[in-house]
Every structure is written in C-alpha cells, then in structure tokens.
Amino acid sequence: MKAARRVTVIGAGIVGASCALWLQRGGHRVTLLDGNPPGRGTSRGNACSIAVHGCIPVNRPNLPLQLPKLLFGAHRPLSISPLYAARRAGWLLKFLSHCRAREVAKSGAALAALLSRARDGLAPLLAEAGCADLLRDRGCLYLYASERDYRAGAADLARRRALGVRCAELDADAVRELEPALAMRFARGVLFEDAQQVANPQKLTESLVEKFRRDGGGWRGQNARAVLPGGSGVETVLDGGGVIESDLAVVAAGAFSTRIRGVGRLPLATERGYHVEFDNRGELARRPLHWVGSGFYASPTDAGLRLAGTVEIASLSAPPNPAVPAYLARMAKKMFGIKEAPQRDWLGFRPTFPDALPVIGESKRAPGVLLAFGHQHLGLTLAGITGRLIAQLASGAAPEVDLAPYSPARFGAR
Ligand SMILES: Cc1cc2nc3c(=O)[nH]c(=O)nc-3n(C[C@H](O)[C@H](O)[C@H](O)COP(=O)(O)OP(=O)(O)OC[C@H]3O[C@@H](n4cnc5c(N)ncnc54)[C@H](O)[C@@H]3O)c2cc1C
C-alpha cells in the first residue's frame, strides 16, 4: 500500500465527486476543482436511474440498418447530425463497428462487471453524506406498447439475463397494477428489481461534495487547462492563473475531459440528451419507466415528473434542437395524458467512447494522471464504483475489477 498522496480531482460532476470522496476515505489529501458549482453538468439532468441492468450499449446489431433514417430523417429518439458525421467520420465508423454482435458481447460483459458493483460503490458514500434518503428502491420498469415490440426486445432481454441481470416479465394487467396512472395501455412490461432511483441527482452530487469539504477536502472554483508532468508528480494548470502540484491528478470532467491539455487524443464524443420537467406531476410514475423504442425514461423526482433521454450525436457546441423537447412533451401527453407544457427543458452531454466503455486507469501519455470519464448513459450508476477503483489505484492496491477493458491504452498510444 502506498502512503497518503496529494491528489487533484478535476471536475465536480457525480464521477469526480465520487472519486474525491473515495480517495479521501482512502486517507489521501484531495483537492477538487471545477469552474462551475458541483453537480451542474450532465450529472444534474439525467433520468435518475441507477440502471444496474444497463449492460446493452446503444450501438447494438440493428443500429446500422437505421442509419439513413438517423442521418436524414426527423427521428427524435436517436439522431446523428450529418455535419458532425462528416467531421468525425472516423469516430462514427468506430462507433458503428461496435454494433457487431461480438463487440456488443464484449462491451456488455465489461459493463456488467462494473454494474454488478454499482450499488456497493454508491451506497457507502450516500450513507456517510447523510443523503441515503435520496435513493429509492422500487426498481425500473421497461414498457412495451405491443407484443411485436416485446418480441423484438427478446434478444436484449436474454443478453441481460445471461449477464446476471434479475428481472420479472409482466403482462398488461400486472403493468397497470404497478403503474395505475399510465394513460396508455402497454401490452407488456419487464421489471428490473435491483435498479434504484435518485430523487434529485443535483442534490446527490452537492451532498457528496459538502461531505468531502466538511471532512477537510480542498475546493477550487476554477477549471483545469492542462495536466503536465512536473516536480515529483503532476502540475494542474488552472484557467485564470495558478498551478496545483500533486502526486496524482484524476481527470473526471465528463464530455469536456479531452479538452484538457495533456490528457491525450482519446476518441471521446458526446451523445447529447434532453429532458423536460412537469412540476408537481411526480405522482404519475412510481419508479423510472422506460417506454422501449421511445428513447426516454419518465422518472418521478422530488420536484415532479422528468422525461429524460433521447440521443443526438452532434458537437458540444451545436445549439439545442427544440424539436427534441417538443417530442418529449408529446410523449408525456400520450403516456400520461399531460396536456400542459413542461415548465422547463434541458440539454446535457453524455461522454461516450465508441465501445461504450469508460476509461478508468492511468494515462499512457501522462504518468500520474488517472482518467475517469466516458460513462455514456451510465455515469450516475457507475460513479461510485469508478471512485472506488480510482482510490484503489491511487493507493497501489490491486483493483477489485480487472481494469484492462477500461484502460486508455485500448485506443493505442496517443
Ligand atoms: C438525458 C440523459 C439521461 C441520463 N440518464 C441517466 C440515468 O438514468 N442513469 C445513469 O446512470 N446515467 C444517466 N445519464 C448519463 C449520466 O448523466 C452521465 O454519464 C454522467 O452525469 C457523467 O458524469 P460526469 O461527472 O462524468 O460528467 P458531468 O456531470 O458533465 O461533470 C463534469 C464536470 O466537469 C466540469 N468541467 C468541465 N471541464 C472542466 C475543466 N477543464 N476543469 C474542471 N472542471 C471541468 C464541468 O463543469 C462538470 O461539473 C444520462 C444522461 C443524459 C444526458
């Protein structure tokens, strides 16, 4: 075991906050930095699901067949910007190459290894931070509008089961009993009993950072510009001036991570996603509901009902597309009979690698720089276990999971 080390954690989303707390628990002296207040990025607006069943990536075998519709149609659940596709053709081709059954099986197994530890990675942090009440244990319900949709989903369900996911198959009456406020009749449902839900993801990250700071963790309200080798470890160069010297730096800046100089040229892109929120409508769903094929979850939050999801492959700087929140509002009417307009909408940036796996490990290019980003649709779910693995690496302990599938080296030396 290595002695206590000075560690700088870059990015105070749910992943950075979890890394900071696990490192602090491991006895390290940690400084967390972010130019924004904690938990205001993608970690704020997600679908609130601790989706331990989420071992099937978006890029799966049937996706290439839909490509023309995704590029040139008005398909709202999943779309690809033609401009972005032209600019990042290499990334898109890699993303599509991971639709092959063999690759899907490989990524699925690697995701499942993390997902099986997801609850254990988060629960101790919430308990210590005094916010365990944010977590609800009512599972997550997938809904199928027709028998045909249900049969089309059978292969995915079999894959999940083969990877150890527990679930119960429900008929239309059982769905109605679980979710009596649905305005629509769903032919079938699948309940993932081990999934959990967070009532307020922003509050979760804030609570973890508050706990970290109460226990003496350092905070800097500045962004990192670069991570460079320096002295006996790493120098983190700050936007607006200043340098933090430490033994290790952890980069956890979500979709913005590769903008930090020194991180290296890794094939990170973003799957943009949206939400709309209806205040005081939380009673319409008892747990996160995913209408399979619609691309979104409807989740009850402590403020109301949030419809969150969709995938838009486009750049970080492209303006929001108002057609997507409008689509979500239409779906709210169909699914729950909500006639009013949502009170607000939001756009967030899932950090995504072509193989749908995060990077968790030391940078090949910059010794002493640990990378913890690229959690795509699962960052809320996987933040806790990622933090625990990063703390194990920092302490020189053998990681509890074989980290080879998540190594930055899988993309070659960059
Ligand atoms: C619509 C939608 C629904 C989703 N639903 C779910 C779900 O139900 N379950 C689930 O598990 N996941 C879900 N996700 C995915 C999940 O939200 C993300 O994977 C997760 O929030 C990523 O967390 P993060 O900490 O890596 O990034 P972020 O939350 O984006 O945090 C990154 C932080 O880094 C900071 N930063 C950026 N640049 C710098 C810099 N140079 N220096 C310092 N700080 C910097 C930012 O200000 C930000 O605070 C969803 C995502 C979307 C968009």
The ligand as an SDF file (V2000), in Angstrom:
LIG
                    3D

 53 58  0  0  0  0  0  0  0  0999 V2000
  -30.7650   12.8150  -20.8470 C   0  0  0  0  0  0  0  0  0  0  0  0
  -29.8030   11.9810  -20.0490 C   0  0  0  0  0  0  0  0  0  0  0  0
  -30.2850   10.9760  -19.2380 C   0  0  0  0  0  0  0  0  0  0  0  0
  -29.3950   10.1880  -18.5000 C   0  0  0  0  0  0  0  0  0  0  0  0
  -29.8840    9.2440  -17.6320 N   0  0  0  0  0  0  0  0  0  0  0  0
  -29.0250    8.5270  -16.8620 C   0  0  0  0  0  0  0  0  0  0  0  0
  -29.5280    7.5990  -15.9060 C   0  0  0  0  0  0  0  0  0  0  0  0
  -30.7370    7.4600  -15.7050 O   0  0  0  0  0  0  0  0  0  0  0  0
  -28.6450    6.8500  -15.2060 N   0  0  0  0  0  0  0  0  0  0  0  0
  -27.2860    6.9890  -15.3770 C   0  0  0  0  0  0  0  0  0  0  0  0
  -26.5290    6.2660  -14.7270 O   0  0  0  0  0  0  0  0  0  0  0  0
  -26.7760    7.9190  -16.2250 N   0  0  0  0  0  0  0  0  0  0  0  0
  -27.6130    8.6740  -16.9660 C   0  0  0  0  0  0  0  0  0  0  0  0
  -27.1260    9.6000  -17.8490 N   0  0  0  0  0  0  0  0  0  0  0  0
  -25.6690    9.7310  -18.0080 C   0  0  0  0  0  0  0  0  0  0  0  0
  -25.0440   10.4810  -16.8500 C   0  0  0  0  0  0  0  0  0  0  0  0
  -25.8020   11.6150  -16.5180 O   0  0  0  0  0  0  0  0  0  0  0  0
  -23.6080   10.8890  -17.2180 C   0  0  0  0  0  0  0  0  0  0  0  0
  -22.8870    9.7450  -17.6440 O   0  0  0  0  0  0  0  0  0  0  0  0
  -22.9060   11.4920  -16.0070 C   0  0  0  0  0  0  0  0  0  0  0  0
  -23.6260   12.5750  -15.4990 O   0  0  0  0  0  0  0  0  0  0  0  0
  -21.4910   11.9180  -16.3460 C   0  0  0  0  0  0  0  0  0  0  0  0
  -20.9640   12.4390  -15.1470 O   0  0  0  0  0  0  0  0  0  0  0  0
  -19.5960   13.1730  -15.1320 P   0  0  0  0  0  0  0  0  0  0  0  0
  -19.2980   13.5250  -13.7210 O   0  0  0  0  0  0  0  0  0  0  0  0
  -18.6070   12.3420  -15.8880 O   0  0  0  0  0  0  0  0  0  0  0  0
  -19.8310   14.4660  -16.0480 O   0  0  0  0  0  0  0  0  0  0  0  0
  -20.5620   15.8480  -15.7210 P   0  0  0  0  0  0  0  0  0  0  0  0
  -21.7400   15.6790  -14.8700 O   0  0  0  0  0  0  0  0  0  0  0  0
  -20.7570   16.5270  -17.0340 O   0  0  0  0  0  0  0  0  0  0  0  0
  -19.4920   16.6150  -14.8580 O   0  0  0  0  0  0  0  0  0  0  0  0
  -18.2980   17.0960  -15.4160 C   0  0  0  0  0  0  0  0  0  0  0  0
  -17.8660   18.2930  -14.6020 C   0  0  0  0  0  0  0  0  0  0  0  0
  -16.5870   18.6930  -15.0780 O   0  0  0  0  0  0  0  0  0  0  0  0
  -16.5600   20.0940  -15.1100 C   0  0  0  0  0  0  0  0  0  0  0  0
  -15.5200   20.5070  -16.0350 N   0  0  0  0  0  0  0  0  0  0  0  0
  -15.5510   20.5630  -17.3880 C   0  0  0  0  0  0  0  0  0  0  0  0
  -14.3610   20.9790  -17.8560 N   0  0  0  0  0  0  0  0  0  0  0  0
  -13.5740   21.1970  -16.7710 C   0  0  0  0  0  0  0  0  0  0  0  0
  -12.2330   21.6330  -16.6080 C   0  0  0  0  0  0  0  0  0  0  0  0
  -11.4540   21.9580  -17.6650 N   0  0  0  0  0  0  0  0  0  0  0  0
  -11.7290   21.7560  -15.3500 N   0  0  0  0  0  0  0  0  0  0  0  0
  -12.5020   21.4400  -14.2620 C   0  0  0  0  0  0  0  0  0  0  0  0
  -13.7740   21.0190  -14.3790 N   0  0  0  0  0  0  0  0  0  0  0  0
  -14.3010   20.8920  -15.6110 C   0  0  0  0  0  0  0  0  0  0  0  0
  -17.9650   20.5190  -15.5020 C   0  0  0  0  0  0  0  0  0  0  0  0
  -18.2360   21.8520  -15.0770 O   0  0  0  0  0  0  0  0  0  0  0  0
  -18.7990   19.4860  -14.7620 C   0  0  0  0  0  0  0  0  0  0  0  0
  -19.1850   19.9380  -13.4870 O   0  0  0  0  0  0  0  0  0  0  0  0
  -27.9870   10.4140  -18.5970 C   0  0  0  0  0  0  0  0  0  0  0  0
  -27.5120   11.4480  -19.4040 C   0  0  0  0  0  0  0  0  0  0  0  0
  -28.4070   12.2430  -20.1180 C   0  0  0  0  0  0  0  0  0  0  0  0
  -27.8780   13.3620  -20.9600 C   0  0  0  0  0  0  0  0  0  0  0  0
  1  2  1  0
  2  3  1  0
  2 52  2  0
  3  4  2  0
  4  5  1  0
  4 50  1  0
  5  6  2  0
  6  7  1  0
  6 13  1  0
  7  8  2  0
  7  9  1  0
  9 10  1  0
 10 11  2  0
 10 12  1  0
 12 13  2  0
 13 14  1  0
 14 15  1  0
 14 50  1  0
 15 16  1  0
 16 17  1  0
 16 18  1  0
 18 19  1  0
 18 20  1  0
 20 21  1  0
 20 22  1  0
 22 23  1  0
 23 24  1  0
 24 25  2  0
 24 26  1  0
 24 27  1  0
 27 28  1  0
 28 29  2  0
 28 30  1  0
 28 31  1  0
 31 32  1  0
 32 33  1  0
 33 34  1  0
 33 48  1  0
 34 35  1  0
 35 36  1  0
 35 46  1  0
 36 37  1  0
 36 45  1  0
 37 38  2  0
 38 39  1  0
 39 40  1  0
 39 45  2  0
 40 41  1  0
 40 42  2  0
 42 43  1  0
 43 44  2  0
 44 45  1  0
 46 47  1  0
 46 48  1  0
 48 49  1  0
 50 51  2  0
 51 52  1  0
 52 53  1  0
M  END
$$$$
